[in-house]
Amino acid sequence: MSAFEQKEKNLNKLIDKLTNLSSTYSQSSYEAEKIKTEKNELLRHKSEIEKKNEELMREHRYLKEKIITLQNEVKKKTIIEDKFNQDIEELSQETENLVSEIDKWRM
């Protein structure tokens, strides 16, 4: 279980306890209102955390896709570079053969 899930579980337990406290005990209206305020604050905090988590997950997916795209581009460029080097090597070999042939004709 992730830390976020554990915190959410603990927060939900606390909210349930606060709800039960406010309904089972005969408390002054000030204390009941204080508990309701704390409950609402906890719910707001939970909502903010969930929103931030969603944003982070969205950003994570975007960055993961970006990394994959960049890796593919690097792979393509590497293939192109390898082909280019191979072509240069073939041209070099062909040039050496031509120079050798020219030398034979000169003699």
Number of C-alpha atoms within 10 A of each C-alpha: 5 7 8 12 10 11 12 15 12 12 17 15 12 14 19 13 13 16 15 11 14 19 11 8 9 10 12 10 10 9 12 18 13 13 17 16 12 14 19 13 12 16 15 12 13 16 12 12 14 14 12 12 13 12 12 12 12 12 12 12 12 12 12 12 12 12 12 12 12 12 12 12 12 12 12 12 12 12 12 12 12 12 12 12 12 12 12 12 12 12 12 12 12 12 12 12 12 12 12 12 11 11 10 9 8 7 5
